């Protein structure tokens, strides 16, 4: 009986190998008919390309579920029931985040002759934040629910009078700002009208809670509680900076702040950089990537608005002049949008623009590049013309001149600045949303993340066709060793080849390289493209240059 069991195991292995070899012979025969570079799968000669489909924005819950399930993003401190407004990035998320930052630094800093980089401290002299206006004016309007003690941003709540067709009123309803704020308010009001046996009039007139009159305020209920009118406090300013203390003492002399933005670290180092960076001549920019912290009243929409985040900013300094900034501002808008599409792979149809009408007193202009997220169109990147306000503020507060001496004109002046600024976490979310797609292959639906190759957390997967063939596994291991010196890649030998393809599609791997029995004879492998499922046969020594060309673009 024991011998019989061994024989059966041996027969199963032989049949598996025979089937694999037979499939390889079919694939090899089909390739010989099609010629070199034919798009034939090693396991089937008639692979069907994905059925084309229009892009459909995923729901936010789908994005959050995918990020958790596949190891992109976890809620912070989950084993302690979480910590609102903070997030941890998992194995794939940390790779994607690093790819975003490295590509931005390569394209926006290192590749340009007119930009250099700095890395300033997170905690700095509190006098910086006094001079910049953050201590006195960096705040959001806050209201409290008197009963539940929940806090809300007043500028994110809207209320409407619920007028009925018979001329009566059902009071007010309060809703959060959303892509369809009026629709949300109408749905909430319709329930109340139905309960009262009345018909609600439309459209509803929405007013931001921040702009509520003293007469209206006693009639405005908290969101989700129309039966409690007047149960919100009046709006008051809430400073968004996290405070801390430096040194052994904990009195006012030790007070400090976690920086709420990275820009000020660039401004206070302007003179240092101008005197040490080789080739510094205006126009010239200083770039930085770094953490920032804001004590948001109501962090929401996953990583879009959190309390700890990373920024990628450039302060691009220009000579003074009434209209000297306009051409540079327009050029930065175009360059930033092109980079989001070409380097990050964002879908052009999801991008838009918003030109600000209401500006800070020092600003000359501000244009946002927007993105259509599942929860609505929101700011992704801001490009602001800030004038010379920041350098002037720090000059006045410190008593140290931050003027620039222009060798060409022999003049001293305070430069003005263009500021392109984007959040890494916000861009991370946009990249995931833009890449998320469902299509069909051979009549079967699949979920796939169609990342730009430069953004993909895993660049290539090496798949030995069978697990127990020493020759195949030696080739796969050697190729994996060559590729992982350059990129994050995976060696996957578990499960059938179709299942392994599917696993890699779900995490956005652009290429899968299959090492098969033919590889032992011809020294070539099959390279499968994620988006088209097309496959080509490449010599092993050509795989690394092929991957590099796809990822780096050269």
Residue pairs with C-beta under 8 A, 6 or more apart in sequence:
13 468
16 466
17 466
17 469
20 465
20 466
20 516
20 517
21 517
23 42
23 43
23 44
24 42
24 465
24 516
24 517
24 518
26 44
26 45
27 40
27 41
27 42
27 43
27 44
27 45
27 516
27 518
28 518
29 45
30 38
30 40
30 45
31 38
31 40
31 537
34 40
36 537
37 536
37 537
38 536
38 537
39 47
39 534
39 535
39 536
40 47
40 535
41 47
41 526
41 528
41 533
41 535
42 465
42 497
42 514
42 516
42 518
42 526
42 535
43 497
43 498
47 441
47 442
47 533
47 535
48 441
48 442
48 533
49 441
49 532
49 533
49 534
50 439
50 440
50 441
50 446
50 531
50 532
50 533
51 439
51 440
51 441
52 439
53 437
53 438
53 439
53 440
55 347
55 349
55 437
56 438
57 350
57 372
57 374
57 433
58 66
58 374
58 433
58 436
59 374
60 301
60 302
60 373
60 374
60 375
62 436
63 302
63 374
63 429
63 432
63 433
63 436
64 73
64 302
66 72
66 432
66 436
66 447
66 449
67 73
67 93
67 302
67 432
68 74
68 75
70 92
70 506
70 507
71 90
71 91
71 92
71 93
72 89
72 90
72 92
72 93
72 96
72 432
72 457
73 87
73 88
73 89
73 90
73 93
73 302
73 303
74 87
74 88
74 89
74 90
75 82
75 83
75 86
75 87
75 88
76 82
76 83
76 86
76 87
76 88
77 83
77 86
84 299
85 296
85 299
85 306
85 307
85 308
86 306
86 307
86 308
87 302
87 303
87 306
87 308
87 425
89 97
91 457
92 457
92 458
92 507
93 428
93 457
95 457
95 458
95 488
96 428
96 431
96 432
96 451
96 455
96 456
96 457
97 310
97 424
97 425
97 428
99 454
99 455
99 456
99 457
100 344
100 424
100 427
100 428
100 431
100 455
101 289
101 310
101 312
101 424
103 343
103 344
103 454
103 455
104 289
104 312
104 339
104 343
104 422
105 117
105 287
105 289
107 339
107 343
108 115
108 287
108 312
108 314
108 339
109 115
109 116
109 117
109 287
109 314
110 117
112 285
113 279
114 283
114 284
114 285
115 284
115 285
115 286
115 287
115 314
115 316
116 273
116 277
116 280
116 284
116 285
116 286
116 287
117 286
117 287
117 288
118 265
118 266
118 269
118 273
118 286
118 287
118 288
119 288
119 289
119 290
120 262
120 265
120 266
120 268
120 269
120 288
120 290
121 265
122 258
122 259
122 290
122 291
122 293
123 244
123 246
123 256
123 257
123 258
123 259
124 256
124 259
124 264
124 265
124 268
125 256
126 135
126 255
126 256
126 257
127 397
127 398
128 264
128 268
128 394
129 135
129 138
129 241
129 257
129 259
129 260
129 264
130 136
130 397
131 393
131 394
131 396
131 397
131 398
132 264
132 267
132 390
132 393
132 394
133 393
134 241
134 257
134 260
135 239
135 241
135 257
138 239
138 240
138 241
138 260
139 237
139 238
139 239
139 240
140 153
140 154
140 155
140 237
140 238
140 240
140 296
140 297
141 153
141 154
141 155
141 210
141 235
141 236
141 237
141 238
142 151
142 152
142 153
142 154
142 235
142 236
142 237
142 238
142 297
143 151
143 152
143 153
143 154
143 157
143 209
143 232
143 233
143 234
143 235
143 236
144 150
144 151
144 152
144 232
144 233
145 151
145 152
145 222
145 225
145 231
145 232
146 231
146 232
146 233
147 222
147 225
147 228
147 231
148 222
150 222
151 238
151 297
151 298
152 222
152 223
152 232
152 297
152 298
153 297
153 298
154 208
154 209
154 210
154 235
155 208
155 209
155 210
156 176
156 177
156 298
157 174
157 175
157 176
157 177
157 208
157 209
157 223
158 174
158 175
158 176
158 177
158 181
158 185
158 206
158 207
158 208
158 209
159 172
159 173
159 174
159 175
159 206
159 207
159 209
159 212
159 216
159 220
160 172
160 173
160 175
160 182
160 185
160 189
160 204
160 205
160 206
160 207
161 169
161 171
161 172
161 204
161 205
162 169
162 170
162 171
162 172
162 173
162 189
162 192
162 193
162 200
162 204
163 169
163 200
163 201
164 170
164 193
164 198
164 199
164 200
164 201
165 198
165 199
165 200
165 201
166 198
166 199
168 198
170 189
170 192
170 193
170 196
170 198
170 200
171 219
171 221
171 226
171 229
172 216
172 219
172 220
172 221
172 226
172 229
173 185
173 188
173 189
173 192
173 221
173 226
174 209
174 220
174 221
174 222
174 223
174 226
174 232
175 181
175 184
175 185
175 188
175 223
176 184
176 223
178 184
178 375
178 376
179 375
179 376
179 377
181 206
182 203
182 204
182 206
185 204
185 206
186 200
186 202
186 203
186 204
188 226
189 200
189 204
190 200
192 200
192 226
193 199
193 200
207 216
209 220
209 232
209 235
210 235
212 220
217 230
217 232
217 234
218 229
218 230
219 229
219 230
220 229
220 230
220 232
221 227
221 228
221 229
221 230
221 231
221 232
222 228
222 231
222 232
225 231
238 295
238 297
239 295
240 260
240 294
240 295
240 296
241 257
241 258
241 260
241 293
241 294
241 295
242 257
242 258
242 293
242 294
242 295
242 307
243 255
243 256
243 257
243 258
244 255
244 256
244 257
244 258
245 254
245 255
245 256
246 254
246 256
247 254
248 254
258 292
258 293
259 265
259 290
259 291
259 292
259 293
260 292
260 293
260 294
261 292
261 311
261 313
262 288
262 289
262 290
262 292
262 311
262 313
263 313
263 315
263 390
263 419
263 421
264 390
265 288
265 290
266 286
266 288
266 313
266 315
267 315
267 390
267 391
267 394
267 402
268 394
268 398
269 286
270 286
270 315
270 317
270 391
270 402
270 404
271 400
271 401
271 402
273 280
273 286
274 280
274 284
274 404
277 284
281 407
281 408
282 317
282 318
282 319
282 404
282 406
282 415
283 316
283 317
283 318
283 319
283 328
284 316
284 317
285 314
285 315
285 316
285 317
286 314
286 315
286 317
287 312
287 313
287 314
288 311
288 312
288 313
288 314
289 310
289 311
289 312
289 313
289 424
290 310
290 311
291 308
291 309
291 310
291 311
292 308
292 309
292 310
292 311
293 307
293 308
293 309
294 307
294 309
295 307
296 305
296 306
296 307
299 305
299 306
299 307
301 373
301 375
302 429
303 309
303 425
303 426
303 428
303 429
304 373
304 375
304 378
304 425
304 426
304 429
306 425
309 423
309 424
309 425
309 426
310 423
310 424
310 425
311 421
311 422
311 423
311 424
312 421
312 422
312 423
312 424
312 427
313 419
313 420
313 421
313 422
314 419
314 420
314 421
315 417
315 418
315 419
316 328
316 332
316 417
316 418
316 419
316 420
317 404
317 415
317 416
317 417
318 324
318 325
318 328
318 415
318 416
318 417
318 418
319 406
319 409
319 413
319 415
319 416
320 388
320 413
320 414
320 415
320 416
321 416
324 416
325 364
325 365
325 385
325 387
325 416
325 418
326 365
328 418
329 365
329 367
329 383
329 385
329 418
332 383
332 418
332 420
333 353
333 367
333 369
333 383
336 369
336 381
336 383
336 420
336 422
337 351
337 369
340 346
340 351
340 369
340 380
340 381
340 427
340 430
341 347
341 348
341 351
343 452
343 454
344 427
344 430
344 431
344 452
344 454
344 455
345 431
345 434
345 435
345 450
345 451
345 452
345 454
345 455
346 371
346 430
346 431
346 434
347 434
350 371
350 372
350 430
350 433
350 434
351 369
351 370
351 371
351 372
351 380
352 369
352 370
352 371
352 372
352 377
353 367
353 368
353 369
353 370
354 367
354 368
354 370
354 379
355 365
355 366
355 367
355 368
356 363
356 365
356 366
356 367
356 368
359 365
359 366
362 386
362 387
362 389
363 384
363 385
363 386
363 387
363 389
364 385
364 386
364 387
364 416
365 384
365 385
366 382
366 383
366 384
366 385
367 382
367 383
367 384
368 379
368 380
368 381
368 382
368 383
369 379
369 380
369 381
369 382
369 383
370 377
370 378
370 379
370 380
371 377
371 378
371 380
371 430
371 433
373 429
373 430
373 433
374 433
380 422
380 426
380 427
380 430
381 420
381 421
381 422
381 427
382 419
382 420
382 421
382 422
383 418
383 419
383 420
383 421
384 418
384 419
384 421
385 416
385 417
385 418
385 419
386 416
386 417
386 418
386 419
387 416
387 417
388 414
388 415
388 416
388 417
390 417
391 402
391 414
391 415
391 417
392 414
394 400
394 402
395 401
395 402
395 403
395 414
402 414
403 412
403 413
403 414
404 412
404 413
404 414
404 415
405 411
405 412
406 412
406 413
431 451
431 452
431 455
432 449
435 449
435 450
435 451
435 452
435 455
435 508
436 447
436 449
437 447
437 448
437 449
437 450
438 445
438 446
438 447
438 448
439 445
439 446
439 448
440 446
441 533
446 502
446 505
446 506
447 505
447 506
448 505
448 506
448 508
448 530
448 531
449 505
449 506
449 507
449 508
450 508
450 530
450 531
451 457
451 508
451 510
453 459
453 510
453 550
453 551
454 551
454 552
454 553
455 508
456 508
456 509
456 510
457 488
457 507
457 508
458 488
458 489
458 490
458 504
458 507
458 508
458 509
459 483
459 487
459 488
459 489
459 509
459 510
459 511
459 547
459 551
460 483
460 487
460 489
460 490
460 509
460 510
460 511
460 512
460 513
460 547
461 489
461 490
461 491
461 492
461 500
461 504
461 509
461 511
461 512
461 513
462 476
462 479
462 480
462 483
462 489
462 490
462 491
462 492
462 513
462 515
463 476
463 492
463 493
463 497
463 500
463 501
463 512
463 513
463 514
463 515
464 472
464 473
464 475
464 476
464 491
464 493
464 514
464 515
465 472
465 497
465 514
465 515
465 516
465 517
466 472
467 473
467 493
467 494
469 517
471 520
472 515
472 516
472 517
472 519
472 520
473 493
473 515
475 515
475 519
475 520
475 525
475 540
476 491
476 493
476 515
477 491
479 513
479 515
479 525
479 540
479 543
480 489
480 491
482 543
482 544
483 489
483 543
483 544
483 547
486 544
486 547
486 548
487 547
487 551
490 504
490 509
492 500
492 503
492 504
494 500
495 503
497 514
500 512
501 512
501 528
501 533
504 512
504 530
505 530
508 530
509 530
510 529
510 530
510 531
510 550
510 551
511 527
511 528
511 529
511 530
511 547
511 550
512 527
512 528
512 530
513 525
513 526
513 527
513 528
513 543
514 525
514 526
514 527
514 528
515 525
516 525
516 526
518 524
519 525
519 540
523 539
523 540
524 537
524 538
524 539
524 540
525 537
525 538
525 540
525 543
526 535
526 536
526 537
527 535
527 536
527 537
527 538
527 543
527 546
528 534
528 535
529 535
538 546
